[in-house]
Amino acid sequence: MRLHLIRSFLTGLALTLPASAALAMDAPTLPPSVADAQAQAASPQAIAEYRRKLKEYEEARAPFDAYWNSISEKRRGRNAKRRAGQQITLDDYVLTQPPVYTGPKKPVDPSAPERPPRQALPMVPDLIQAAAEHFQFTPQRPATEVEFKRAYGRVASAAGLTREQAVRVYSFETGGNGNYDMQSGYRGPGTRPISTAIGYNQLLTTNSVELIAEQGHEIIKALTEKAATLAGAPRKTMDHKIAVLKKMYAFSRAVPDTWSEHEKLADTPQGWALHAMVLDIDVGPLLQTHKLLTSVIFARAKGYTRPLSAAELEMMNLTGDGTGLDMVTMPQAMREQVPTSNFFQRGGYERNPVAVRHNTVAKLLAVTDERMDFNSSKPGAQDLAAAF
């Protein structure tokens, strides 16, 4: 069950994905004794003032809550109609744009315990350290960026992805010059990443856990076939890598196959270790490829036989297969009329100026194509194109 967040250009385009997927791990709650002490410190006057402001806020938000409740209801209705094999029409979407909220901010509850700061997001060195500590493995990194691009090109091409799909998605996700170990938001010493998304298709930690759980058998099979062509030290290295991946596969399948359960694993050092595999010259290209390939397979399984454009594939890559296919299968006339808000949770929409400005499906796909066009001419994208 793959759900994704938009990174980079459309950071925040979280459609049905829980907001926690793009944030650091939740910090532990305070001990009850501390929480009780803080709650007792709030005066009756402060609590009364808070309740007054909260009532004002809830009254002001009511129209906006009603709009987003209707978005959720329509989404549930569309899902039910699809399960029943019924046609989706314009009536199955909210056709008005979201109201703009100008009321008061939500007040802070003075009796609520303070939450400690969130832990910092794991970075590439943290992932590598976790792999060494928990699986006694260090990812085999490429000597050059071009080496990784060539490995990805071979794997993606053999799997049936087109050069246009791979290069344009890469151009959108990384800005056209991203490296295989590029982490979203990290720009060098003194900066911090904004998510755990890494690589050409910007996999999150949860993506890596989920891909290994769902595609691990195929990845192990591919490595086993490659091992059969090796001898000596390279064969020994590959055999160790396969053994490690089998352990990771077992770890990832220790929970039900849901995003929420995989997210819990991803927020552990062992989950970080699985995410480190996106850096490996053999496993990384397979993970990147499967991230896109599963969307292509999903569309075909749902009866969508026309080749996906890069922008359409990107919608599925970023928003999840089911939600993305909702947009992809929409006739052009409907794309012009259906607001993008139909595919958002309220918080994700309100934090995303791009989705607000390009507020129909047609406009969102168009701006995605424009960004792909612009970035595809950059050196990194050109290098990847040459790898096919």
N, C-alpha and C positions, 0 to 999 in steps of 0.2 A: 504494500500500500504506500506508494511513493507520493509524498507531498513536498513541495519545495517552496523556498522563498526567492524573491527576486533580489539579486545582488547588484552591485555596481550601479548601472544606469537607472534601474528601477528598484533600488533598495526599498524594501517595505511593502512590495506588492504581494502581500500574504493573503491568499484568497481563502482557503479553508484550513490553512496551517496554523496551529497554535503559535502565538507570538513568542513563546519560549524557545522555539527552534532557532531564532536568530540572536538569542541572548545568551549570556553566560549562565552557568549553573545557579540554581537557587541556593542562597545561603541558608544554613540551618536556622531554625526558629530559636528565639530566645528561651531560656529556661522559664518555667511557669512563675517562679518566684520573682524574677526580674520583670516579666510582663505584668504581673499583678501590681508590683510596686509602681511601675510607670502608669498603669491605669488609675491607681489611687491618687496619683499626683495631679490629675486633671481636676480642676475645680468644677463645682456644679454650674457656675456661671459660664465657664468655657464650654462645657458640654451642651448647655442650653443654646449658646450662640452657634455652636457647630450644627445642632439639629435645625435651627432656624435657616442657616445658610444651605444646609443639605436639602431642605424642603424647597427653597427657592431654585436650587440647581436642578432638582428632579422635575419641577414644574416646567422649567425652561427647556429641559432636555426631552420632555415627553414627545413632541412632534418628531424629533430626530430618532428617538427610540422606536417610534411607530414605523417610521420609514424603514429602518434596518430590520425590524421584525418582519416587515412585509418582504424584504429581500430574502430572509431566511425561509419564510413560508413558501415563496415561489421556488426557491432552490429545492426544497423538499418535494414540492409538487412535480418539478421536472424529473427528479430522480425516480419518483414513483411511476411517472409516465414512461420513462425509458425502460424500467424493469418490466412494464407491461407491454412494451413494444409499440407504444403509441407515439404519434408524431408530435414534435414540439412546435409550438406556434408563438407568435408575438405575445399572445395573452399569457404565456407562461413566464414572462419577464416583467419586472417593474420598468416602465418606460419613461418615468420622470427622473430627473437628476436629483441627487441628494440635496436637501436644504442645507444652507450654510449656517453653522451655529455661531452665534455672537453673544451668548449669555455668559453667566459667571462660570468661573472654574470650579471644579469639584473641590469642596473644602476638605481639609485634613482633619481626621478624627483625633482629637487631643488625647483620647483614652487608649488609642491603639499603640501597641509596642513599636518602638523604632526597629526597623530592619537593618541589620548590618550591611555594609556594602557588598555587592555581588563579587564573587571571585573573578579574577581576570580570565579572559578567554585563553584557552591553550593555544600556543603558537607552535610553529614547526619544530623548534628544539624540544618542546615539551612532548610532542607526539613521538619524536625519535627516542627520547629517553624512556617513555612509557613502553614502547615496543621492546627496548632492550631489557627493561626491568621485568616485564610480565610475560614476554614470549621469547626472550633471549635472541632477539633478531634486530638487525639494523637494515633498513631499506637500502637496496642497491641503487644508488643514484647515478644518473647519466653523467658522462664526462662533459657533455655540452648540451645546451638547450635544443640544438638541432637534432641531436641523437634521440631525445625524447619525442620530438615532433615526428621524426621518421618512424619510430616504434608505434606511435599512436596512429599515424597514417596507414601503416600496414594493417594494424588490427582493425581499424574502423572500416577501411576499404574491404577487407576480407569478410567483415560482418554484414556488408551491404549498405553501409552509410555512404552517401555521396560526398564528394569533395565540397560541393556547395553547402550542404547541410553542416558538415563538420567545421568548415572554415568560417562560415557566417555566424554560427552559434559561438564559436571561439571569439570572433571579433566583437560580438555583443557582450559576452560575459567578461572578457578581459580588457576591452578597449582596443584590441588589435595588436597588442604588444606584450601580453602577459606571459609569464614563465610557468613551467609545470608546477612550481612550488609557490606560486603567487597566492598570498592569503588576502582576502577581501579587506580593504581599508589600511593594510600595512604598507607604509611608504619608507621604511628604513628606521634606523635607530632613533629613539625618542617618540615614535608613533606606536599606536596600538591598533590591532585589527578590529573591525566592526562585527565580524562573525567568524565562524570556523571554516568558511567556504574556501576551498583551495583548488587550484588547477584550471585546466582549459574550460571545463564545464562547471567550475566552482561547486564542488561537492562539499556538503556540510558533514560534520561528524556522523549525524544520523543517516545521511545518504550512504556513507561508507559502510556502516553497520548493516543497513538494510540491503544494500547490494551484495555484500558478502553472504548474508543470510539467504537471499533469494537466488543469487547467481553464483554462489561459491562453488557449487559442483561443476559448473561450466568453466570457471576460472581454473580450478584444480585440474580439470581435464586438459585444458589448453597448455598448462605448464607441464603436465605429465608427457604430453606429446612432444613438447619442446625438449624435455629432458632426454627423451629417447634419441635425440640427434647429437647429444653432447657426450663428452668423455673427460676423464681426469678431474682437475679442480673445478672447471665450470659445471660438470655433472654433479659433483659433491655439493656445490653451492646451490644448485637448483633443487636437489633432493631435500636439502635443509629448508629451503623456501617453501616447498610443497608441504613438508611436515608442519611447519609453522602455520601455513594457511589452513591446513586441516583443523588445527587447534582453534584458530580464529573462527572458522566456520562453525565448529561445535559451540563455541561461546556465543556466537550471534544467534544461534537457533535454540538457545536455552529459554527463550521467552516466546510468547505468541507473536505471530507475524503481523504486528500493527506498528504504526508510526510511533505512538506514545510509548510502547514497550521498548522499541529500538532506541528512542530518544533517551530513555533511562539508562540503557547500556552505554550509549554514546557519551553520557555525562560522567563516565567513570574512567580512571586511568587505562583500564583494559580497552574501553571503547576508543580512547585516544590512540592506543596502539594499533587498532584496526584502521583508523583514519590515516595513520602513517603510511599505509600501503599505497596511497595515492602517489607517493613519492618514488615508489619502486619502479625501475625501468621495465620490468616484466608485468607486474600486477597493475600499476597505475594506468597504462593505456587500456587495459581490459576493463577496469572500473569506469574510466571516462567513456568508453565505447558503450558499455552496457547501460549507462545512465541515459543515453539517447536511444539506444536500440530498443529498450523496453517500451519506450513511448511509441516507436514505430510499430512494434509488435502489437501493442495494446490497440492502436488505431485499426490495424488490419483485423484483429479479432472482433472488433465492433462493426466490421463491415465497411470500413473506410479504406478503399483500395487505391485512391489517387495518391501519388507521392506527396508527402508533406513538404511544403515549402520550409525554408529555414526559419522564417518568422513563426509559422505555425508550430514547427517542432519546438521552437524556443518557448512558446506559450505552454506547451505540455511539459517541457523540461522545468520550467519555473513554477508553474501553478499546480502541478499534479496532473496525471493523465486524464482523469475523469473531467475535471474542470476545464483543462485545456482543450479536450476534444469537444466540449460543449461549444467553445468559440470556433474551433476549426470546422465543425460540421454545419455551422450556421450559414445560410445563404447570404450572399452579398447584400441584398436588400435589407435583410434583418440586421446585418452587421452595422449598417448605417444608422439604425434606429435604437439598438439596444445599448443602454449605458454600461460602462465598465463596472459600475457599482454592483451589478448583479453577480459579480464574481469575487467580491471582496467581503471580508469581515470589516466592520465599521472602522476599527482602529487602524488597520492596514491602509484603508482608503484615505482616511483623514491625514495620515502621515506621508502620503505620496503625492507630491505636486504634479508629477508627470501624468499619473492616472487621472487626476482632477482636470488637468488641461486637455488631455487627449481622452475625452470622456465617453467615447463610444468604442465598440469593438473594432470598427473599421479604422478609426483614428489611432488606436493603440497598436494595431498590427502595422499600420503605415509608418508610425514613428519608429517601431522596432526595425522595419526594413531600412529606413533612412539611416539609423545608427549603424546597422550592418554594412550598408553601402559605404559609409564614410570610413569605418574602421577596417574594412577588408583590404584597403590599399596600403595599410601600414606594414612595416617590415616583418613583424611577428606573424601576421596573417599570411603574408606572401611566402614566408618560410614553411608554414603549415600546408599551404596549397601545393608547394613544390614537393611535399612529402607524399602526396597521393600519386 
